């Protein structure tokens, strides 16, 4: 505990010492960003489960509520996948302090626990669902739950059909995973599904090409970082949020410290 406390204090000291650099150094902000002031940096938070299980992928509902309260208090506005695509593809206007709240896999607790908390703060979220698991596997969402949430502003995108690591599949298997999932979502929700999140985050350039051919407009990884117009739309960054010994502190650090370290060139996602 003592070592961890000292480590956190050291981080804070480093951040304070770096503030003059952030203000004065011309090397901190890339030239492309300096020349293009409308190149907004968008944080995409990545959750999985919101429940009381004591595992890293399960954020406690009370912790999730505290995080959403923080975002509301500090003026963040949630956006969905269509707004993100419109901004990245043609510079469409975004609300102030845009943020995207995403969930992978499509667990039932997203409906039971996360959805009411999001509604409490006037937020929406994007859930990447494993389509073959919907209404078929225990502890996963049903189509009725998904349709209810979608009617109230929630956004649903693909996490493939069966959640297999894509780098271990044949070309035919890859196409099936991508096309089947998109077709299912399009038909069930009467939408044009725009994005897929790579299962386990594994992908390569060839897989990205197949994602494009399957009709998706982009894809999300688990690569750590914020999104802007310089991001690869088929390898979009996110900020994963886990259950930790101090979940809120971890959330705060991931929201604020990593972007600064990236600007300083100390961290590459």
C-alpha positions in Angstrom: 0.0 0.0 0.0 2.8 2.4 0.9 4.6 1.8 -2.3 1.5 2.4 -4.3 0.7 5.6 -2.4 4.2 6.9 -3.1 3.9 6.0 -6.8 0.6 8.0 -7.1 2.3 11.0 -5.4 5.2 10.8 -7.8 2.8 10.9 -10.8 1.1 14.0 -9.4 4.5 15.7 -8.9 5.5 14.9 -12.5 2.2 16.2 -13.8 2.7 19.5 -11.9 6.3 19.8 -13.1 5.1 19.2 -16.7 2.5 22.0 -16.8 4.9 24.6 -18.0 5.9 22.3 -20.8 2.3 21.8 -21.8 1.8 25.5 -22.1 5.1 26.6 -23.7 6.7 23.7 -25.7 6.0 23.7 -29.4 6.8 20.0 -29.6 3.9 18.9 -27.4 1.1 19.5 -29.9 1.6 17.8 -33.3 1.8 20.2 -36.2 -1.3 18.7 -37.8 -3.3 19.4 -34.6 -1.9 22.9 -34.2 -2.9 23.8 -37.8 -6.3 22.2 -37.5 -8.0 23.5 -34.3 -11.2 21.6 -35.0 -9.4 18.3 -34.6 -11.3 17.3 -31.5 -9.9 14.6 -29.2 -12.6 12.1 -28.2 -12.4 9.7 -25.3 -14.1 6.4 -25.8 -14.5 4.6 -22.5 -14.6 0.8 -22.7 -16.5 -1.2 -20.1 -17.6 -4.9 -20.0 -19.7 -5.8 -17.0 -21.4 -3.6 -14.5 -22.1 -5.8 -11.5 -20.9 -6.9 -8.1 -18.5 -9.6 -9.2 -15.0 -9.0 -7.8 -13.1 -9.4 -11.1 -11.3 -6.8 -13.2 -13.9 -6.8 -16.0 -16.8 -6.1 -13.5 -17.1 -2.4 -12.4 -19.3 -2.1 -9.4 -22.6 -0.3 -10.1 -21.7 2.2 -7.3 -18.4 2.9 -8.9 -20.0 3.3 -12.4 -22.5 5.7 -10.9 -19.7 7.7 -9.4 -17.9 7.9 -12.7 -21.0 9.0 -14.6 -21.7 11.6 -11.9 -18.1 12.9 -12.5 -18.7 13.1 -16.3 -22.0 14.9 -15.8 -20.5 17.4 -13.2 -17.7 18.2 -15.6 -19.9 18.9 -18.7 -19.3 15.8 -20.8 -21.9 14.9 -23.5 -22.3 11.4 -24.8 -22.3 10.7 -28.5 -23.2 7.6 -30.4 -21.5 5.8 -33.3 -23.4 7.7 -36.0 -22.2 11.0 -34.5 -18.6 9.8 -34.3 -18.7 8.5 -37.9 -20.2 11.8 -39.2 -17.5 13.7 -37.4 -14.6 11.6 -38.6 -15.8 11.3 -42.1 -17.1 14.8 -42.9 -16.4 17.0 -39.9 -20.0 17.1 -38.6 -20.5 19.2 -35.5 -20.2 17.5 -32.1 -21.5 18.7 -28.7 -19.1 20.2 -26.2 -16.8 17.8 -24.4 -17.9 14.7 -26.4 -17.4 11.3 -24.9 -18.5 7.8 -26.0 -19.3 5.2 -23.4 -19.0 1.7 -24.8 -19.6 -1.8 -23.5 -18.3 -5.0 -25.0 -20.1 -8.4 -25.2 -23.6 -7.5 -24.4 -24.1 -8.8 -20.8 -27.5 -8.6 -19.2 -26.2 -6.4 -16.5 -25.7 -3.7 -19.1 -29.5 -3.5 -19.1 -30.1 -4.2 -15.4 -27.4 -2.0 -13.9 -25.7 0.3 -16.5 -28.7 1.4 -18.4 -30.6 3.0 -15.5 -27.5 4.8 -14.3 -26.9 6.2 -17.8 -30.5 7.4 -17.9 -30.1 8.9 -14.4 -27.5 11.3 -15.8 -29.0 11.8 -19.3 -26.3 9.8 -21.0 -26.5 7.1 -23.7 -24.0 4.3 -24.5 -22.9 2.0 -27.2 -23.1 -1.8 -26.7 -21.1 -4.1 -28.9 -23.1 -7.3 -28.9 -22.1 -10.9 -29.8 -25.2 -11.5 -31.9 -25.3 -15.3 -31.6 -25.5 -14.9 -27.8 -28.5 -12.5 -27.8 -31.6 -14.3 -26.5 -29.6 -17.5 -26.6 -27.0 -17.5 -23.8 -27.7 -17.0 -20.1 -26.6 -13.6 -18.6 -26.6 -12.0 -22.0 -29.0 -9.4 -23.4 -32.3 -10.4 -25.1 -33.6 -8.8 -28.3 -36.5 -7.3 -26.3 -34.1 -5.6 -23.9 -32.0 -4.3 -26.7 -35.0 -2.9 -28.6 -36.2 -1.2 -25.4 -32.9 0.4 -24.9 -32.5 1.4 -28.5 -35.9 3.1 -28.3 -34.5 5.3 -25.5 -31.3 6.3 -27.3 -28.9 3.4 -26.7 -26.7 2.4 -29.6 -25.9 -1.2 -30.7 -23.0 -2.3 -32.8 -21.3 -5.6 -33.7 -18.9 -7.7 -31.6 -19.1 -10.4 -34.3 -21.3 -13.4 -34.3 -19.5 -15.7 -31.8 -16.6 -13.7 -30.4 -13.7 -15.7 -31.7 -10.2 -14.2 -31.9 -10.1 -13.1 -35.5 -6.4 -13.7 -36.2 -7.0 -17.4 -35.7 -9.8 -17.8 -38.3 -9.9 -18.7 -41.9 -11.0 -16.1 -44.5 -14.4 -17.8 -44.8 -14.8 -17.9 -41.0 -13.9 -14.2 -40.8 -16.4 -13.2 -43.4 -19.1 -15.3 -41.7 -18.4 -13.7 -38.3 -18.5 -10.2 -39.8 -21.4 -10.5 -42.3 -23.7 -12.6 -40.1 -23.4 -10.3 -37.2 -24.0 -7.1 -39.3 -27.0 -8.7 -41.1 -28.6 -9.8 -37.8 -28.3 -6.4 -36.2 -29.5 -4.6 -39.4 -32.5 -6.8 -39.6 -33.4 -7.0 -35.9 -32.9 -3.2 -35.2 -33.8 -1.8 -38.7 -30.5 0.0 -38.9 -27.2 0.2 -40.9 -24.7 -1.2 -38.4 -21.6 1.0 -38.7 -18.9 -0.4 -36.4 -17.5 -3.7 -35.1 -15.3 -4.1 -32.1 -12.6 -6.7 -32.6 -13.0 -9.6 -30.1 -10.1 -9.6 -27.7 -8.8 -6.7 -29.7 -6.9 -8.9 -32.2 -6.8 -7.8 -35.8 -4.4 -7.1 -38.7 -4.6 -5.1 -41.9 -6.1 -8.0 -43.8 -8.9 -8.4 -41.2 -9.5 -4.6 -41.4 -9.9 -5.0 -45.2 -12.5 -7.7 -44.7 -14.3 -5.5 -42.1 -14.6 -2.8 -44.8 -15.8 -5.3 -47.4 -18.5 -6.6 -45.0 -20.0 -3.1 -45.0 -18.8 -1.6 -41.8 -17.5 2.0 -41.7 -15.0 1.4 -39.0 -13.8 -0.8 -36.1 -12.7 -0.4 -32.5 -9.7 -2.0 -30.9 -8.6 -2.1 -27.3 -5.6 0.1 -28.2 -5.2 2.7 -25.5 -5.7 6.3 -26.5 -8.2 9.0 -27.6 -9.7 9.3 -31.1 -9.2 12.3 -33.4 -9.3 12.8 -37.2 -5.8 11.3 -37.5 -7.0 8.0 -36.1 -7.3 4.9 -38.3 -11.0 4.4 -38.6 -10.5 0.6 -38.8 -8.3 0.7 -35.7 -10.0 3.2 -33.3 -8.6 3.7 -29.8 -10.4 3.3 -26.5 -9.8 3.8 -22.8 -10.5 0.6 -20.9 -12.0 0.9 -17.4 -11.5 -1.9 -14.9 -12.4 -2.8 -11.4 -9.3 -2.0 -9.3 -8.3 -1.5 -5.6 -9.3 2.2 -6.2 -11.6 2.1 -9.2 -12.4 5.8 -9.3 -8.7 6.9 -9.1 -7.9 4.5 -11.9 -10.8 5.9 -13.9 -9.5 9.5 -13.3 -6.0 8.7 -14.2 -7.0 7.0 -17.4 -9.2 9.9 -18.4 -6.6 12.6 -17.8 -3.0 11.4 -17.4 -2.5 9.2 -20.4 -3.7 11.9 -22.9 -1.1 14.3 -21.4 1.7 11.6 -21.5 0.8 11.0 -25.2 1.1 14.8 -26.0 4.5 14.8 -24.3 5.5 11.8 -26.4 6.1 9.7 -23.3 3.3 7.2 -24.1 2.3 5.5 -27.4 -0.9 3.5 -27.6 
